């Protein structure tokens, strides 16, 4: 099995390109948000726990998300690997992922980092909010907070994976979605 992480700031195009990567390489795209919704819909023990936390306005703790990811690794068949999107977001989560994979005799094969400048993050999130009718994402303060959170909590993972020789960066701009996708797939070809 192969394990890849899709990385980058909000609006970089992770969700936009994940399907093409997963399809080309027979990977299961795992979005933590989708996993949470599926576990809640299934009424699993993890889903019930997550639903109660969300209903109380609390964040779902790392252990719950890690449990869902490990469960996906154990139950999803017929793929050559996994493409993680939205996890890990912090150094403790990256270390937990390494531990989960070590138990399986596996490791992270590569980090595909789609990079865009902060100014483009603003533009893309605001544009997406307008298209999808997400007023909460249209606020410049909310976008600024998301960028700050990314830089403070998630960006340190670059160094973590760079030190492990697994970090690979590609520009998610300029150009059309197709041009950007071609660059992303070309990068994955080099680390497959």
Order of alpha helices (4+ residues) and beta strands (2+ residues): beta-alpha-beta-alpha-alpha-alpha-beta-alpha-beta-alpha-alpha-alpha-alpha-beta-alpha
